[in-house]
Amino acid sequence: MAFKPANKIQDLQYFGEFGGVNPSISDSSTYTFLSAKTMFDTFEGNAEGCYLYSRHTSPSNLYLGEALAAMEGTETAHVTATGMGAITPAIMQLCKAGSHIVASRTIYGGTYAFLKNFAPQIGIETTFVDITNLEEVEKAISENTKIIYCESVSNPLLEIADIEGLSEISKKNHLQLMVDNTFSPLSISPAKLGADVVIHSLTKFINGSSDTMGGVICGTQEFIDALRNVNDGASMLLGASMDSLRAASILKNLRTLHIRMKQHSQNAHYLAAKFESDGLRVVYPGLDSHKGHELFQTMMNTEYGFGGMLTLDVGSLDKANDLMELMQERNLGYLAVSLGFYKTLFSAPGTSTSSEISEEEQKEMGLSDGLIRFSIGLDNDIKRTYQLMKECMCDTGILEPQFALN
């Protein structure tokens, strides 16, 4: 029987040193050796099971990495201190001066800024494309291209990448397909669909409590070993290492991810359908009106739904700000960036998480200043939430007052 992603997490078994149901936390920055030769062998990467220094890895980090690799269906994984601490070394391990990347034009602002502004300083160029147009993707490939980079569900426009189609293009051109799956853990399994490297910001849904940062790179043993190499490994040398205490904390939260994602998805789907029936401009992959709805259905692990993210375009930044401030005042969520929290979070991405993208480019990609990005929370009574949100929309002039009575 084929295991589903959550089952693979569920079936992991780690005992602590003294039989605890949680593995012991390795609260050490460095590790001792019984012989000098073993230390030398470990530096050379030839002493499996030995630990050297926590910047390289630690038992706690390996526990979490193994669980995340099981979730994504890759050979192994390497955890990092932040999401960007996963993205940038993974890219730099595969690219050098003169390399070229084809990337989605609608990606997280930090990733966009790295590719657009920082990478050219070290000789790496990027062509940004409409990732939903496979013909455009293929045309952008040059002889120096090393990576096709995308997000399964894009931040913030919620465009859906055809991972199988992109994988075919990558393999045909001997490229690596790198997919950020932060918005759709469990819902989509990019490695199963042909992605070579899968990245997450663990800060978001996977940890789920907005109390720590983290990232992960999931891939082949060969690629992860290269990242950790003491001589030229990008993760090892750039130093974005996760602390063991944080790794242990995230591992505990990961065990409930399958329950949380079902609730996030259920709540978001309910609100999106209601908002659409009210005549609002809502984007959610679970709606028939979403351009990528059918594509998402072909890729998804059905039981986890279409995810917890939706967007609502209320027409202007002033209206967006008024609505978000009122919703926060009435305890419907927080005006905050990030996502995956138990409480609904909302922000205007054009002036926050995507502010690194110029206004002109935002317009080209369809990111309006009235767009609000919602990370829908774990509300138990989502019908009540909807009624209260609708009242806020009426009170801010986004909906006509009679809607509040419906």
C-alpha positions as MATLAB code, in Angstrom:
seq = 'MAFKPANKIQDLQYFGEFGGVNPSISDSSTYTFLSAKTMFDTFEGNAEGCYLYSRHTSPSNLYLGEALAAMEGTETAHVTATGMGAITPAIMQLCKAGSHIVASRTIYGGTYAFLKNFAPQIGIETTFVDITNLEEVEKAISENTKIIYCESVSNPLLEIADIEGLSEISKKNHLQLMVDNTFSPLSISPAKLGADVVIHSLTKFINGSSDTMGGVICGTQEFIDALRNVNDGASMLLGASMDSLRAASILKNLRTLHIRMKQHSQNAHYLAAKFESDGLRVVYPGLDSHKGHELFQTMMNTEYGFGGMLTLDVGSLDKANDLMELMQERNLGYLAVSLGFYKTLFSAPGTSTSSEISEEEQKEMGLSDGLIRFSIGLDNDIKRTYQLMKECMCDTGILEPQFALN';
ca = [
       0.000    0.000    0.000;
       1.336    3.449   -0.923;
       1.772    5.692    2.086;
       0.187    9.123    2.097;
       2.355   12.050    3.273;
       0.831   12.290    6.753;
       1.110    8.531    7.209;
       4.833    8.708    6.543;
       5.189   11.253    9.341;
       2.886    9.197   11.548;
       4.951    6.042   11.063;
       8.279    7.568   12.077;
       9.439    6.287   15.457;
      12.076    8.050   17.544;
      12.813    7.096   21.137;
      14.687    9.398   23.472;
      17.901    8.115   25.078;
      15.966    7.044   28.151;
      12.867    5.716   26.410;
      11.063    9.062   26.148;
       8.353    9.351   23.517;
      10.135   12.452   22.230;
      13.726   12.164   21.006;
      16.323   13.744   23.242;
      17.385   17.266   22.310;
      21.058   17.521   21.418;
      21.923   20.715   23.259;
      25.529   20.874   22.068;
      27.306   23.028   19.549;
      30.240   20.636   19.159;
      30.784   16.883   19.519;
      33.626   14.801   20.892;
      35.561   11.998   19.179;
      37.191    8.946   20.699;
      39.962    9.061   18.112;
      41.656   11.740   16.042;
      41.254    9.603   12.924;
      37.462    9.602   13.290;
      37.511   13.398   13.505;
      39.546   13.533   10.285;
      37.198   11.075    8.576;
      34.184   13.137    9.635;
      35.690   16.282    8.120;
      36.153   14.305    4.915;
      32.538   13.110    5.050;
      33.487    9.463    5.534;
      32.239    8.775    9.064;
      28.509    8.204    8.817;
      26.665    8.585   12.103;
      29.287   10.857   13.638;
      28.592   14.477   14.520;
      31.131   17.218   14.127;
      29.727   20.687   14.765;
      26.157   21.956   14.863;
      26.623   24.257   11.890;
      27.047   21.051    9.910;
      24.149   19.220   11.568;
      23.008   17.748   14.875;
      20.933   14.725   15.958;
      17.922   16.980   16.618;
      18.191   18.542   13.173;
      18.503   15.129   11.551;
      15.331   13.908   13.291;
      13.388   16.842   11.853;
      15.024   16.524    8.441;
      14.130   12.827    8.251;
      10.501   13.565    9.108;
      10.269   16.291    6.453;
      11.903   14.057    3.843;
       9.285   11.409    4.663;
       6.556   14.003    4.206;
       7.872   15.138    0.823;
       8.996   11.716   -0.394;
      12.650   12.630   -0.942;
      15.762   10.684    0.047;
      16.702   13.138    2.768;
      16.474   16.781    3.846;
      18.532   19.530    5.459;
      16.959   22.013    7.893;
      18.019   25.648    8.133;
      17.481   28.663   10.368;
      14.995   30.400    8.037;
      13.116   29.892    4.801;
      15.529   32.201    2.966;
      18.337   30.235    4.615;
      17.043   27.256    2.629;
      16.310   29.035   -0.654;
      19.575   30.909   -1.143;
      22.059   28.067   -0.436;
      20.031   25.630   -2.549;
      20.222   28.028   -5.501;
      23.897   28.852   -4.963;
      24.845   25.186   -4.719;
      23.543   24.630   -8.242;
      24.687   27.917   -9.794;
      27.968   29.748  -10.261;
      29.064   32.947  -11.996;
      27.627   32.864  -15.512;
      24.669   30.655  -14.603;
      21.098   31.487  -15.543;
      17.780   30.771  -13.809;
      14.243   30.741  -15.160;
      11.905   31.756  -12.340;
       8.261   32.481  -11.842;
       7.497   36.192  -11.830;
       5.076   35.717   -8.932;
       7.139   34.474   -6.014;
       7.794   35.570   -2.445;
       9.282   39.069   -2.339;
      12.439   37.955   -0.535;
      13.166   35.308   -3.156;
      12.430   37.794   -5.920;
      14.805   40.345   -4.356;
      17.561   37.743   -4.071;
      17.235   36.695   -7.709;
      16.661   40.203   -9.078;
      19.042   42.302   -6.986;
      21.587   40.141   -5.175;
      22.320   37.191   -7.470;
      23.537   39.414  -10.358;
      26.279   40.698   -8.043;
      27.745   37.193   -8.055;
      27.170   36.644  -11.767;
      23.868   34.765  -11.674;
      21.118   36.112  -13.935;
      17.388   35.347  -13.844;
      14.623   35.563  -16.415;
      11.204   35.984  -14.796;
       8.320   34.368  -16.659;
       4.644   33.538  -16.374;
       5.168   30.097  -14.858;
       1.694   28.986  -15.962;
       2.758   29.359  -19.609;
       4.979   26.354  -20.340;
       5.827   27.638  -23.794;
       7.145   30.877  -22.303;
       9.150   28.910  -19.737;
      10.808   26.800  -22.417;
      11.597   29.802  -24.601;
      13.402   31.477  -21.686;
      15.888   28.607  -21.286;
      19.434   29.313  -22.496;
      22.613   27.223  -22.671;
      23.620   28.557  -19.228;
      20.310   27.802  -17.495;
      20.685   25.597  -14.422;
      17.381   25.879  -12.559;
      13.681   26.355  -13.150;
      12.365   27.904   -9.933;
       8.723   28.212   -8.906;
       6.256   27.953   -6.056;
       3.574   25.249   -6.113;
       1.037   27.907   -5.180;
       2.493   31.345   -5.767;
       2.850   34.085   -3.183;
       0.699   36.154   -3.216;
      -1.366   35.649   -6.385;
      -2.050   31.932   -5.811;
      -1.090   30.910   -9.330;
      -0.670   27.162   -9.739;
       2.497   25.712  -11.252;
       2.179   22.683  -13.523;
       4.909   20.742  -11.746;
       4.702   17.690  -14.013;
       4.893   19.895  -17.111;
       7.812   21.880  -15.686;
       9.543   18.634  -14.745;
       9.326   17.395  -18.328;
      10.906   20.626  -19.559;
      13.615   20.414  -16.888;
      14.550   16.843  -17.681;
      14.573   17.484  -21.420;
      17.000   20.361  -20.907;
      19.042   18.715  -18.108;
      17.967   21.300  -15.518;
      16.982   21.121  -11.875;
      13.371   21.922  -10.980;
      13.291   23.672   -7.596;
       9.843   24.110   -6.016;
       8.917   26.141   -2.935;
       5.971   24.284   -1.391;
       5.423   26.605    1.603;
       1.796   27.446    0.718;
       0.696   23.847    0.137;
       2.295   21.334    2.532;
       0.599   17.919    2.266;
      -1.891   19.255   -0.317;
       0.760   18.972   -3.041;
       3.813   16.665   -3.092;
       6.175   18.240   -5.672;
       8.793   15.463   -5.588;
       6.127   12.923   -6.507;
       5.305   15.132   -9.503;
       8.915   15.394  -10.688;
      10.529   18.236   -8.709;
      14.235   17.714   -7.975;
      14.442   19.980   -4.924;
      11.569   20.929   -2.600;
      11.838   23.859   -0.215;
       9.679   25.042    2.680;
       9.698   27.929    5.058;
       9.058   25.957    8.253;
       8.110   29.262    9.882;
       4.674   29.016    8.298;
       2.156   26.121    8.205;
       4.572   23.354    9.164;
       5.483   24.860   12.535;
       2.092   26.535   12.788;
       2.548   28.575   15.963;
       4.420   31.676   14.698;
       7.041   31.303   17.425;
      10.128   30.375   15.430;
      11.733   30.617   12.013;
      13.039   27.702   10.001;
      13.533   26.288    6.545;
      14.189   22.959    4.849;
      15.734   21.708    1.612;
      14.421   18.280    0.559;
      16.261   16.369   -2.147;
      18.606   13.546   -2.993;
      21.279   12.336   -0.582;
      23.904   13.472   -3.103;
      22.541   17.039   -3.210;
      22.145   17.350    0.565;
      25.659   15.966    1.115;
      26.967   18.596   -1.318;
      25.198   21.363    0.638;
      26.873   20.145    3.857;
      30.351   19.677    2.399;
      32.937   21.464    4.581;
      34.912   22.638    1.551;
      32.310   24.002   -0.842;
      28.859   23.296    0.583;
      26.647   26.388    0.432;
      24.662   25.531    3.567;
      27.797   24.677    5.524;
      29.717   27.780    4.481;
      26.898   30.340    4.514;
      25.969   29.175    8.003;
      22.157   29.449    8.134;
      21.967   26.594   10.646;
      18.953   25.666   12.745;
      19.259   25.497   16.514;
      18.581   22.056   18.007;
      15.978   23.372   20.452;
      14.016   24.895   17.569;
      14.313   21.700   15.535;
      12.823   19.698   18.401;
       9.984   22.212   18.776;
       9.095   22.143   15.062;
       9.188   18.329   15.017;
       6.545   18.232   17.755;
       4.306   20.643   15.826;
       4.824   18.757   12.553;
       2.946   15.779   14.009;
      -0.345   17.702   13.910;
       0.168   19.261   10.468;
      -2.271   16.876    8.759;
      -5.047   17.830   11.193;
      -4.315   21.545   10.931;
      -4.092   21.626    7.138;
      -7.489   19.976    6.801;
      -9.031   22.660    9.014;
      -7.171   25.537    7.322;
      -8.367   24.254    3.937;
     -11.936   23.671    5.031;
     -12.243   27.148    6.531;
     -10.611   28.898    3.568;
     -12.803   27.040    1.078;
     -15.956   27.980    2.977;
     -15.039   31.679    3.173;
     -13.913   31.848   -0.456;
     -17.186   30.354   -1.703;
     -19.228   32.734    0.444;
     -17.232   35.798   -0.598;
     -17.598   34.839   -4.264;
     -21.362   34.445   -3.881;
     -21.418   37.954   -2.367;
     -19.902   39.267   -5.600;
     -16.435   39.933   -4.162;
     -13.260   39.447   -6.198;
     -11.826   36.427   -4.428;
      -9.080   34.062   -5.585;
      -8.854   30.573   -4.113;
      -7.626   27.399   -5.855;
     -10.647   25.446   -4.628;
     -13.096   27.599   -6.599;
     -14.145   26.561  -10.101;
     -13.453   30.152  -11.170;
      -9.735   29.835  -10.369;
      -7.674   29.463  -13.546;
      -5.600   26.690  -12.000;
      -8.439   24.830  -10.302;
      -8.462   21.804  -12.595;
      -4.653   21.630  -12.632;
      -4.549   21.711   -8.835;
      -7.034   18.831   -8.748;
      -4.752   16.688  -10.901;
      -1.828   17.234   -8.516;
      -3.411   17.352   -5.079;
      -3.562   14.888   -2.209;
      -7.324   15.258   -1.982;
      -7.893   14.812    1.741;
      -5.859   17.929    2.590;
      -7.886   20.272    0.427;
      -6.804   23.355   -1.497;
      -4.885   25.062    1.277;
      -5.463   27.871    3.734;
      -4.578   30.884    1.564;
      -6.968   33.162   -0.308;
      -6.868   36.686   -1.684;
      -9.539   39.358   -1.850;
      -9.304   42.457   -4.022;
     -11.273   45.290   -2.396;
     -10.368   47.918   -4.985;
      -7.908   50.228   -3.250;
      -5.200   50.293   -0.607;
      -7.260   52.628    1.583;
     -10.191   50.211    1.611;
      -7.850   47.286    2.234;
      -6.259   49.055    5.199;
      -9.631   50.109    6.627;
     -10.955   46.557    6.397;
      -7.860   44.941    7.921;
      -7.751   47.406   10.798;
     -11.453   46.858   11.543;
     -11.156   43.069   11.379;
      -8.272   43.197   13.837;
     -10.208   45.540   16.130;
     -13.114   43.048   16.136;
     -10.815   40.114   16.892;
     -11.168   38.380   13.526;
      -7.444   38.051   13.040;
      -4.201   39.970   13.038;
      -2.845   42.576   10.629;
       0.455   40.788   10.215;
       2.671   39.167    7.609;
       3.472   35.452    7.553;
       0.957   32.609    7.467;
      -0.050   29.293    8.959;
      -0.980   30.614   12.423;
      -4.004   29.353   14.391;
      -5.467   32.841   14.028;
      -6.265   34.381   10.637;
      -3.516   36.721    9.395;
      -4.024   39.354    6.709;
      -1.850   41.897    4.918;
      -1.708   43.937    1.721;
       1.194   42.213   -0.061;
       1.871   45.039   -2.489;
       3.101   47.171    0.416;
       4.466   44.355    2.580;
       5.624   40.875    1.577;
       5.899   41.788   -2.131;
       7.122   45.357   -1.653;
      10.523   44.376   -3.103;
       8.781   44.128   -6.492;
       8.461   47.475   -8.283;
       5.016   49.013   -8.759;
       5.332   48.623  -12.532;
       6.137   44.919  -12.231;
       3.343   44.434   -9.696;
       0.880   45.850  -12.221;
       2.254   43.619  -14.992;
       1.729   40.488  -12.893;
      -1.736   41.582  -11.714;
      -0.887   42.503   -8.127;
      -3.211   45.408   -7.333;
      -2.810   47.707   -4.340;
      -6.272   46.696   -3.073;
      -5.333   43.019   -2.796;
      -5.471   41.470    0.664;
      -3.751   38.152    1.319;
      -5.468   36.005    3.939;
      -3.988   33.077    5.807;
      -7.181   31.585    7.204;
      -6.988   30.290   10.757;
      -8.337   27.291   12.622;
     -11.656   28.886   13.649;
     -14.067   26.294   15.024;
     -17.174   28.273   13.995;
     -16.312   29.469   10.500;
     -19.930   30.467    9.787;
     -19.754   32.987   12.634;
     -16.409   34.237   11.297;
     -17.947   34.782    7.884;
     -20.860   36.789    9.288;
     -18.528   39.011   11.295;
     -16.197   39.538    8.326;
     -19.158   40.455    6.151;
     -20.259   43.044    8.717;
     -16.779   44.568    8.576;
     -17.000   44.735    4.787;
     -20.342   46.497    5.017;
     -19.053   48.929    7.630;
     -16.084   49.844    5.410;
     -18.218   50.289    2.265;
     -16.863   47.222    0.460;
     -20.301   45.570    0.525;
     -23.705   47.182    0.516;
     -25.287   47.280    4.024;
     -28.084   44.852    3.110;
     -25.482   42.094    2.757;
     -24.996   42.110    6.498;
     -28.523   40.776    6.933;
     -28.128   37.845    4.506;
];
